[in-house]
Amino acid sequence: MAVLKNSMIGNAGEYFVCAELCKRNILALITPKNNPLFDIVASDPEGERSVQIQVKTMATTNKQGWKLGVNMSQKRNNPKLFVVLVNMHDKEPNDYYIYKYDDFAQRVSEVYEGYISKKKKDGTSKKELKFRFFDFRYFKKKDHNRRNKWSILGFEK
């Protein structure tokens, strides 16, 4: 049952991002499931600008942050590829943190390298994890400044 719930949370995040884009006169389409690199294709109505967006959603009950695959720390060198982190809320509007994909990959790498480079309390090295993570403990001012900043996608003229 937990898999279904996590899937539903991820789906909700994608629809929330699409709704935010449509409010800004940006066409947004969810891609077929299991697309490994992006979840949404977004375009201006004239078809002059389009981008691809990967969405990562943190549920209201999540106290640990965004859990990510190892591949989220790999740069893609694609200026049209973005990541939107959705922080869901129950009683207030959701927050969205918008990144160019490679900028986010860099931040995830920095956080992971900081974590893995520190020794455990007993002085031994930490084992390599099969996932990556990102949460508010690691946010810097530049991360907070991305909150609801949809202009990063480059649609505003």
Backbone bond lengths (Angstrom), bond angles and torsions (degrees), N, CA, C in turn:
res aa  C-N    CA-C-N  psi(-1)  N-CA   C-N-CA  omega(-1)  CA-C   N-CA-C  phi
1 M - - - 1.444 - - 1.526 111.72 -
2 A 1.351 117.39 -33.47 1.468 120.58 -179.38 1.526 111.23 -63.04
3 V 1.333 117.34 -33.79 1.459 120.09 178.80 1.520 110.08 -63.17
4 L 1.312 116.71 -43.55 1.464 120.55 178.46 1.517 110.13 -61.61
5 K 1.320 117.18 -43.79 1.458 120.46 -179.87 1.533 110.39 -61.95
6 N 1.319 118.04 -46.52 1.465 120.81 178.60 1.519 111.00 -61.75
7 S 1.327 116.36 -39.71 1.458 120.79 177.66 1.527 110.37 -62.81
8 M 1.318 116.68 -42.53 1.462 121.08 -179.91 1.529 110.95 -65.60
9 I 1.314 117.47 -37.33 1.465 121.14 177.75 1.521 109.62 -64.71
10 G 1.327 116.38 -44.75 1.461 120.29 177.66 1.519 111.92 -61.61
11 N 1.332 116.18 -43.45 1.467 120.32 177.35 1.522 110.92 -61.10
12 A 1.325 116.59 -44.46 1.462 120.43 -180.00 1.526 110.81 -59.51
13 G 1.327 116.66 -43.14 1.468 120.25 178.85 1.514 111.90 -59.15
14 E 1.322 117.15 -42.16 1.469 120.86 178.66 1.527 110.68 -62.70
15 Y 1.325 116.91 -43.88 1.464 119.79 179.38 1.528 111.74 -67.26
16 F 1.320 117.23 -37.21 1.473 120.03 176.69 1.527 110.50 -61.74
17 V 1.338 117.10 -43.14 1.467 120.38 178.97 1.527 109.59 -64.09
18 C 1.330 117.62 -43.97 1.475 120.28 177.72 1.523 110.77 -58.64
19 A 1.320 117.72 -42.22 1.460 120.99 179.76 1.528 110.83 -62.63
20 E 1.315 117.14 -43.33 1.467 120.80 178.99 1.522 110.99 -62.46
21 L 1.316 116.57 -39.97 1.461 120.19 179.16 1.529 110.64 -67.20
22 C 1.322 117.18 -44.72 1.468 120.42 179.70 1.525 111.20 -61.80
23 K 1.326 118.24 -35.89 1.464 120.94 176.05 1.529 111.15 -60.22
24 R 1.330 116.23 -23.39 1.462 122.02 -178.80 1.529 112.07 -100.82
25 N 1.335 116.41 17.49 1.465 122.65 179.47 1.535 112.39 63.27
26 I 1.318 116.05 35.02 1.462 122.34 176.14 1.527 107.06 -114.12
27 L 1.311 116.92 125.81 1.464 121.71 177.36 1.526 108.68 -72.06
28 A 1.312 117.11 132.04 1.463 120.70 -177.05 1.517 109.99 -134.82
29 L 1.310 115.91 127.86 1.460 122.27 -179.01 1.520 110.03 -126.53
30 I 1.318 116.00 132.89 1.456 120.58 176.64 1.520 108.48 -80.79
31 T 1.317 116.54 134.51 1.463 121.23 -179.49 1.531 109.73 -80.02
32 P 1.336 117.26 165.22 1.466 119.23 173.97 1.532 110.60 -57.99
33 K 1.312 116.13 148.77 1.462 121.00 -178.27 1.528 111.23 -60.70
34 N 1.302 114.53 158.26 1.463 124.42 178.70 1.522 113.66 70.23
35 N 1.330 117.49 15.60 1.455 119.36 171.04 1.525 105.53 -71.15
36 P 1.316 119.23 118.73 1.465 120.66 -170.71 1.531 115.62 -71.66
37 L 1.309 118.95 -19.59 1.463 118.70 -172.10 1.520 114.88 -109.92
38 F 1.320 118.65 -32.32 1.466 119.06 179.97 1.523 110.61 -149.88
39 D 1.352 113.78 157.56 1.455 121.54 -175.62 1.522 113.20 -109.45
40 I 1.333 116.42 -25.02 1.459 121.71 -174.33 1.524 109.58 -133.60
41 V 1.326 115.21 140.07 1.461 121.72 168.68 1.527 105.60 -109.91
42 A 1.335 116.63 127.69 1.467 120.98 -177.91 1.519 109.22 -124.86
43 S 1.341 115.23 142.69 1.461 120.58 -177.89 1.524 109.84 -145.08
44 D 1.324 116.06 150.86 1.462 118.70 169.68 1.530 107.18 -73.59
45 P 1.332 118.35 159.87 1.466 120.38 -175.99 1.524 113.99 -61.43
46 E 1.321 117.72 -24.10 1.470 121.05 -179.90 1.525 112.26 -84.30
47 G 1.314 117.46 -9.62 1.466 121.07 -178.10 1.515 112.92 74.40
48 E 1.316 117.77 17.70 1.466 121.47 -178.90 1.523 112.53 -83.82
49 R 1.312 117.43 -26.99 1.466 121.50 179.42 1.513 108.41 -134.58
50 S 1.315 116.13 131.19 1.462 120.39 174.07 1.525 108.60 -138.90
51 V 1.320 114.82 150.71 1.462 121.21 178.64 1.522 108.85 -140.61
52 Q 1.320 115.11 163.92 1.453 122.06 175.12 1.531 106.86 -116.73
53 I 1.320 115.50 140.98 1.462 120.69 -173.79 1.521 110.44 -130.65
54 Q 1.323 115.47 129.91 1.463 120.49 169.20 1.525 107.04 -97.32
55 V 1.318 117.00 133.74 1.459 122.39 -177.42 1.526 108.71 -111.45
56 K 1.324 115.30 133.14 1.466 122.17 174.17 1.519 106.75 -125.16
57 T 1.326 116.46 125.67 1.453 121.29 -172.35 1.523 111.59 -116.57
58 M 1.329 114.77 133.82 1.453 121.77 175.22 1.529 107.47 -109.72
59 A 1.315 116.67 119.67 1.466 122.30 -177.41 1.524 110.90 -71.08
60 T 1.316 115.11 163.18 1.462 120.61 -179.77 1.522 112.06 -61.87
61 T 1.311 118.06 -29.37 1.466 121.86 -179.31 1.522 113.08 -85.94
62 N 1.321 117.74 -6.31 1.460 122.36 -176.82 1.528 109.79 -78.28
63 K 1.308 116.61 121.38 1.465 121.57 177.51 1.526 111.47 -109.50
64 Q 1.333 117.07 1.84 1.453 121.39 -175.18 1.524 113.69 -105.53
65 G 1.297 119.13 -9.08 1.460 120.49 179.89 1.510 112.39 95.99
66 W 1.310 114.62 -166.43 1.456 121.23 -177.85 1.520 109.27 -86.14
67 K 1.325 117.66 123.73 1.453 122.72 174.86 1.518 106.88 -96.32
68 L 1.329 116.58 129.02 1.460 122.46 -170.41 1.521 110.92 -125.97
69 G 1.310 115.53 156.53 1.458 120.03 173.08 1.529 110.49 -73.59
70 V 1.303 116.58 158.66 1.467 122.25 179.43 1.527 110.87 -56.51
71 N 1.333 116.82 -34.08 1.467 120.75 -177.13 1.524 113.32 -65.61
72 M 1.339 118.33 -14.20 1.470 120.52 179.88 1.523 112.13 -70.30
73 S 1.308 117.71 -8.47 1.465 119.83 176.82 1.532 111.77 -99.17
74 Q 1.325 116.56 7.36 1.466 120.82 179.56 1.523 110.38 -100.87
75 K 1.312 115.67 123.99 1.467 119.93 177.48 1.524 109.53 -69.57
76 R 1.332 116.45 151.77 1.469 122.33 -176.83 1.522 113.00 -116.75
77 N 1.323 117.71 -10.72 1.471 122.18 -179.40 1.527 112.14 52.84
78 N 1.321 115.79 42.49 1.458 121.93 179.00 1.529 107.71 -126.05
79 P 1.333 118.22 104.89 1.468 120.56 -176.18 1.533 114.48 -67.55
80 K 1.329 117.75 -8.35 1.467 120.77 178.92 1.528 112.40 -100.67
81 L 1.315 116.60 9.53 1.461 121.87 -177.44 1.532 109.59 -107.53
82 F 1.345 116.80 129.54 1.457 122.86 -174.99 1.523 110.77 -132.24
83 V 1.327 114.98 163.75 1.461 122.60 173.25 1.518 107.08 -125.95
84 V 1.339 115.63 134.99 1.460 120.54 171.98 1.524 107.19 -119.85
85 L 1.334 115.68 120.21 1.455 122.06 174.00 1.520 107.80 -90.74
86 V 1.312 116.42 124.76 1.458 121.41 179.29 1.527 108.20 -104.27
87 N 1.324 115.80 124.51 1.458 121.65 173.15 1.524 106.75 -108.51
88 M 1.338 115.66 102.54 1.465 120.61 -175.25 1.523 110.71 -76.78
89 H 1.335 114.55 142.91 1.468 122.24 176.75 1.523 108.99 -127.18
90 D 1.323 116.09 151.76 1.466 120.84 178.27 1.521 112.57 -81.68
91 K 1.325 117.21 -45.14 1.463 120.02 -168.54 1.511 114.06 -116.90
92 E 1.301 117.32 11.43 1.460 121.58 177.77 1.521 108.14 -147.27
93 P 1.316 117.94 166.58 1.468 119.31 -179.80 1.541 111.84 -60.54
94 N 1.309 115.24 148.33 1.467 120.48 176.01 1.518 109.90 -64.48
95 D 1.326 115.27 157.57 1.465 121.38 171.80 1.519 108.32 -106.63
96 Y 1.327 114.84 144.36 1.462 122.26 -179.62 1.525 108.07 -126.74
97 Y 1.329 116.47 128.74 1.459 121.78 177.75 1.519 106.72 -113.18
98 I 1.334 115.58 116.39 1.461 121.52 -170.76 1.523 109.85 -105.58
99 Y 1.329 115.75 129.84 1.467 123.09 -178.36 1.523 110.65 -132.49
100 K 1.306 117.10 146.94 1.457 119.73 159.41 1.529 104.83 -66.61
101 Y 1.304 116.49 142.38 1.467 120.33 -173.94 1.527 111.79 -54.23
102 D 1.317 117.47 -48.60 1.460 119.89 -176.63 1.524 112.58 -66.91
103 D 1.323 117.76 -31.44 1.470 120.25 175.08 1.528 110.11 -65.42
104 F 1.328 116.06 -41.23 1.459 119.46 178.43 1.530 110.63 -67.55
105 A 1.327 117.36 -42.50 1.466 120.71 177.99 1.525 110.67 -57.51
106 Q 1.315 116.26 -39.95 1.465 121.07 177.72 1.528 111.12 -63.28
107 R 1.324 117.33 -44.63 1.472 121.24 179.48 1.537 110.42 -63.78
108 V 1.327 117.09 -43.28 1.465 120.46 179.32 1.522 109.94 -62.03
109 S 1.329 117.24 -41.72 1.467 121.50 177.68 1.522 111.09 -62.36
110 E 1.334 116.84 -44.35 1.466 120.73 179.24 1.529 111.21 -59.34
111 V 1.325 116.06 -46.37 1.465 120.74 -179.23 1.521 110.40 -62.93
112 Y 1.323 116.41 -45.28 1.461 119.94 -178.07 1.525 111.13 -66.48
113 E 1.309 117.29 -43.82 1.468 120.50 179.26 1.529 110.86 -61.57
114 G 1.340 116.73 -39.50 1.456 119.96 176.25 1.518 111.92 -62.38
115 Y 1.321 116.56 -40.13 1.457 121.71 179.34 1.527 111.23 -68.19
116 I 1.318 117.12 -51.54 1.471 121.11 -172.02 1.531 111.85 -71.35
117 S 1.335 117.25 -24.91 1.467 120.37 -177.75 1.528 112.83 -76.38
118 K 1.322 117.12 -18.33 1.467 120.53 179.07 1.520 109.78 -84.07
119 K 1.305 115.62 138.08 1.464 121.02 178.44 1.521 110.37 -74.99
120 K 1.331 114.95 156.25 1.459 120.34 173.23 1.530 108.60 -71.15
121 K 1.320 116.48 168.94 1.470 120.54 -178.54 1.515 112.60 -57.69
122 D 1.320 117.26 -29.67 1.465 120.21 -179.42 1.531 112.24 -85.64
123 G 1.335 117.36 3.35 1.463 121.60 176.48 1.519 114.98 90.62
124 T 1.330 117.88 -4.45 1.461 120.09 179.55 1.529 110.14 -86.93
125 S 1.304 114.14 162.61 1.464 119.81 179.50 1.522 110.77 -76.18
126 K 1.316 114.91 149.94 1.457 120.17 175.41 1.518 109.51 -76.05
127 K 1.330 115.90 149.07 1.461 121.03 177.27 1.524 109.14 -80.39
128 E 1.320 114.84 149.20 1.469 121.51 176.30 1.527 109.47 -61.48
129 L 1.335 116.68 132.23 1.459 121.41 179.13 1.527 110.21 -91.40
130 K 1.324 116.47 152.59 1.461 121.62 178.99 1.521 110.91 -95.09
131 F 1.313 116.74 19.23 1.458 122.58 176.33 1.526 107.94 -150.77
132 R 1.309 115.28 171.20 1.467 122.04 174.50 1.518 106.85 -125.09
133 F 1.303 116.73 166.91 1.448 120.69 -176.37 1.522 109.72 -145.57
134 F 1.305 114.78 159.59 1.458 121.40 178.23 1.520 106.78 -156.14
135 D 1.321 116.79 126.46 1.460 119.19 177.62 1.524 109.99 -149.39
136 F 1.309 115.29 178.27 1.457 120.71 -172.12 1.528 113.68 -63.78
137 R 1.325 118.31 -21.74 1.473 120.19 175.72 1.523 111.52 -59.54
138 Y 1.318 116.08 -29.73 1.462 121.41 -175.27 1.522 113.05 -99.26
139 F 1.316 116.87 -1.02 1.463 119.96 -179.25 1.527 110.60 -66.17
140 K 1.300 113.97 135.63 1.462 121.61 171.42 1.526 106.84 -105.24
141 K 1.301 115.85 173.64 1.465 119.53 -179.43 1.524 110.49 -55.41
142 K 1.352 117.01 -40.84 1.466 119.40 -178.55 1.532 112.14 -65.30
143 D 1.334 117.63 -26.59 1.463 120.26 175.13 1.525 110.02 -73.03
144 H 1.321 116.83 -46.43 1.469 120.47 178.07 1.530 111.19 -59.63
145 N 1.321 116.88 -34.70 1.471 121.15 -178.90 1.529 113.22 -69.08
146 R 1.312 118.01 -10.92 1.469 121.90 178.84 1.533 111.72 -86.04
147 R 1.330 116.35 -6.90 1.468 121.23 -176.20 1.531 110.49 -60.23
148 N 1.334 114.66 118.69 1.464 123.50 177.24 1.531 113.10 57.57
149 K 1.304 117.11 26.70 1.464 121.39 -179.17 1.538 108.64 -97.25
150 W 1.315 115.32 76.58 1.464 122.51 -176.03 1.520 112.27 -66.17
151 S 1.315 117.71 -18.99 1.472 120.67 179.76 1.524 111.96 -61.82
152 I 1.324 118.03 -19.47 1.463 121.16 178.23 1.524 110.96 -59.17
153 L 1.337 116.95 -27.86 1.469 120.45 179.36 1.523 112.98 -69.87
154 G 1.325 117.74 -15.75 1.459 121.13 174.57 1.515 116.41 84.28
155 F 1.335 118.29 19.43 1.456 120.25 -179.73 1.522 112.76 -88.20
156 E 1.314 117.40 -20.94 1.460 119.75 -178.29 1.525 110.27 -75.88
157 K 1.312 115.15 135.41 1.465 120.02 -175.99 1.506 110.65 -97.73
